[in-house]
Amino acid sequence: MSKNVTTGDGHGRLGSVLSGLAVAVGCVLFLGGFAWGAVQYQPYTVPTDSMAPTVAAGDRVLAQRIDGSEVRRGDVVVFRDSAWGDLPMVKRVVGVGGDTVACCDIGGRLTVNGKAVEEPYLRSKGPASTTTFSAAVPEGQLFLLGDERAGSQDSRVHLQDPGQGSVPRSAVNARVDAVAWPLGAMVERPRSFAALPGGVSRPGPVKLVAGSVVAGAVLILGGAAYGPVARVLSRSRPRTEAGAHG
């Protein structure tokens, strides 16, 4: 009498269980990441080059939904104000309530409360503004400039308006964290504003959201691929048999 014993069934069952678990966890991470992102962020397509080179016309950005009270100097924000045409706009906050914002000092730099601010995000290596100005920002207001100072229609254009070109904090509804398309780049907080009272804002969870989605996709694809790969490998291996005679 002879018995044929084929090994590997236990490993196959364990692999199937683990692949199913990977797919389940991947679905949670993938769908959870999208849901989290939808709650935290709103997509926005930038219509002009006024924020170049940080954000170019046509770029798709991810803007975190925030309250205006959370805004700090250096933030790139999405806002809407009737004095600016009542359309969504994207600009950089360079002054908050109580600040005096002016340009330019002897080195061609923007100053906030008399302190020069380095702005490495500007495209031009010349003066930080093509026009000289000085504005006192009322409490509860924000002074906003575009990074493309030569062509941006920003607070400098509205200096004769009440508030000297500033907008209420309540006009802000989101803060830009990243360019999703086509660059896929983070919008960093400028270090030069960190030394001023109040510092800079903390980045939103965009990296965690993206990491959750990517990790979920990898687990789903890896778990789903286990079955076909295991079958191909099992066919390519010779069967191991142990014979017993009695």
C-alpha positions in Angstrom: 0.0 0.0 0.0 1.3 3.5 -0.8 0.3 7.0 0.4 1.0 10.2 -1.6 1.3 13.4 0.6 1.4 16.8 -1.1 2.9 19.6 1.0 2.0 23.3 0.9 -1.8 23.3 1.5 -1.3 24.9 4.9 0.9 27.7 3.5 -1.7 28.3 0.8 -4.5 28.7 3.3 -2.4 31.1 5.4 -1.5 33.1 2.3 -5.2 33.4 1.3 -6.1 34.6 4.8 -3.3 37.2 4.8 -4.1 38.4 1.3 -7.8 38.8 2.3 -6.7 40.8 5.4 -4.5 43.0 3.3 -7.3 43.8 0.9 -9.7 44.6 3.8 -7.2 46.8 5.5 -6.3 48.5 2.2 -10.0 49.3 1.5 -10.3 50.9 4.9 -7.1 53.0 4.4 -8.0 53.9 0.8 -11.6 54.9 1.3 -10.9 56.4 4.7 -8.2 58.6 3.2 -10.5 59.9 0.5 -13.3 60.5 3.0 -10.8 62.3 5.4 -9.5 64.4 2.5 -13.0 65.3 1.4 -13.8 66.6 4.9 -10.5 68.5 5.3 -9.8 69.8 1.8 -11.5 71.5 -1.1 -10.0 71.4 -4.6 -9.5 74.8 -6.4 -8.3 75.7 -9.8 -6.2 78.8 -9.8 -7.3 81.1 -12.7 -4.3 83.5 -13.0 -0.5 83.7 -12.6 -0.7 86.2 -9.7 0.8 83.6 -7.4 3.5 82.4 -9.7 5.9 80.7 -9.3 4.4 79.2 -6.2 1.1 78.4 -8.0 0.7 78.8 -11.7 -2.5 79.5 -13.7 -4.5 76.3 -14.2 -2.9 74.5 -11.3 -5.2 72.4 -9.2 -4.6 73.0 -5.5 -5.7 71.4 -2.3 -7.0 74.0 0.2 -7.7 73.0 3.8 -11.0 74.3 5.1 -10.3 76.7 8.0 -11.7 79.5 9.9 -10.3 83.0 9.3 -9.1 83.2 12.9 -6.5 80.4 12.1 -4.7 82.4 9.4 -1.1 83.4 10.0 1.4 85.6 8.1 2.8 83.7 5.2 -0.3 81.6 4.5 -1.6 81.3 1.0 -5.3 81.6 1.4 -8.5 81.3 -0.7 -10.9 84.2 0.1 -13.9 86.0 -1.3 -14.6 89.7 -0.8 -17.1 92.0 -2.4 -14.6 94.8 -2.8 -12.4 92.5 -4.8 -15.1 91.4 -7.3 -16.8 88.8 -5.0 -14.9 86.0 -6.7 -12.7 83.3 -5.1 -9.1 84.5 -5.1 -5.7 83.1 -4.0 -3.2 85.4 -2.3 -0.5 85.3 0.3 -1.1 86.9 3.8 1.8 89.3 4.6 0.2 91.3 7.4 -2.4 90.8 10.1 -4.4 93.2 12.3 -2.1 95.7 14.0 0.8 95.4 11.5 2.2 98.1 9.4 3.2 96.6 6.0 5.5 98.7 3.8 7.8 98.4 0.8 10.5 98.8 0.1 13.5 99.2 2.4 16.9 100.1 1.2 17.5 96.5 0.1 14.2 96.4 -1.8 12.5 94.1 0.7 9.0 94.1 2.2 8.9 95.2 5.8 6.4 94.2 8.6 6.5 96.5 11.6 9.8 97.8 10.4 11.4 94.4 10.1 12.6 93.3 6.7 11.1 90.0 5.4 13.0 87.7 3.1 10.7 86.3 0.4 12.4 83.4 -1.4 9.2 82.5 -3.2 9.2 85.6 -5.4 10.0 85.1 -9.0 11.7 88.4 -9.5 15.1 89.1 -7.9 14.3 92.9 -7.9 12.3 94.9 -5.4 9.5 93.1 -3.5 7.0 95.6 -5.1 6.9 97.5 -8.3 5.2 100.4 -6.4 6.1 101.8 -3.0 3.4 101.7 -0.3 2.7 101.7 3.4 -0.5 100.4 5.0 -1.7 100.0 8.6 -3.8 96.8 8.9 -6.9 97.2 11.1 -7.6 94.6 13.8 -9.5 91.6 12.4 -8.2 92.3 8.9 -5.5 90.7 6.6 -3.1 92.4 4.0 -2.6 90.2 1.0 -0.1 90.2 -1.9 0.4 87.9 -4.9 3.8 86.3 -5.3 4.0 87.7 -8.9 4.4 91.2 -7.7 4.7 92.8 -11.2 1.2 91.7 -12.3 -0.8 90.7 -9.2 -4.0 92.7 -8.4 -3.8 92.6 -4.6 -4.1 94.8 -1.6 -1.8 97.4 -3.2 -4.6 98.1 -5.7 -7.1 98.8 -2.9 -5.0 101.0 -0.7 -7.6 103.8 -1.0 -10.4 101.6 0.1 -11.5 101.5 3.8 -8.9 99.3 5.6 -6.2 100.3 3.2 -6.6 97.3 1.0 -7.0 94.7 3.7 -9.9 92.1 3.9 -11.7 90.7 6.9 -10.5 87.4 8.3 -14.0 86.1 7.8 -13.5 86.4 4.0 -11.0 83.5 4.2 -12.5 80.0 3.9 -9.4 77.8 3.1 -5.6 77.7 3.2 -3.6 76.2 0.4 -1.5 73.2 1.5 -0.4 71.6 -1.8 -0.5 71.8 -5.6 -2.2 68.5 -6.5 -1.8 68.9 -10.3 0.4 69.0 -12.3 3.4 69.6 -9.9 2.3 67.7 -6.8 4.3 70.1 -4.6 3.8 71.2 -1.0 3.2 75.0 -0.4 5.7 75.6 2.5 5.3 78.1 5.3 8.0 80.8 4.9 10.6 80.8 7.6 11.0 84.6 7.5 7.5 85.1 9.0 8.2 82.5 11.8 10.2 85.1 13.7 7.3 87.6 13.9 4.8 87.5 16.8 2.3 84.7 16.3 4.7 82.6 14.1 3.4 80.6 11.1 0.6 78.1 10.8 1.2 74.4 11.0 0.7 72.3 7.8 -2.5 70.5 7.4 -2.8 66.7 7.2 -2.4 66.5 3.5 0.6 64.2 3.7 -1.2 61.8 6.0 -4.2 61.8 3.8 -2.1 61.1 0.7 -0.1 58.4 2.6 -3.3 56.7 3.7 -4.6 56.5 0.1 -1.3 55.3 -1.3 -0.8 52.7 1.4 -4.4 51.5 0.9 -3.9 51.1 -2.9 -0.7 49.2 -2.4 -2.3 46.8 0.1 -5.3 46.2 -2.2 -3.2 45.6 -5.3 -0.8 43.4 -3.3 -3.6 41.3 -1.7 -5.5 40.9 -4.9 -2.3 39.8 -6.8 -1.5 37.1 -4.3 -3.9 34.5 -5.7 -2.8 34.7 -9.4 0.9 34.9 -8.5 0.6 31.9 -6.1 -1.1 29.8 -8.8 1.5 30.6 -11.3 4.3 29.7 -8.9 2.6 26.5 -7.9 2.4 25.4 -11.5 6.0 26.1 -12.1 7.2 24.0 -9.1 7.5 20.1 -9.3 5.3 18.4 -6.8 7.0 17.0 -3.8 5.8 13.5 -2.9 6.7 11.3 0.0 6.1 7.6 -0.6 5.5 5.1 2.2 5.2 1.4 1.6 3.6 -1.2 4.0 
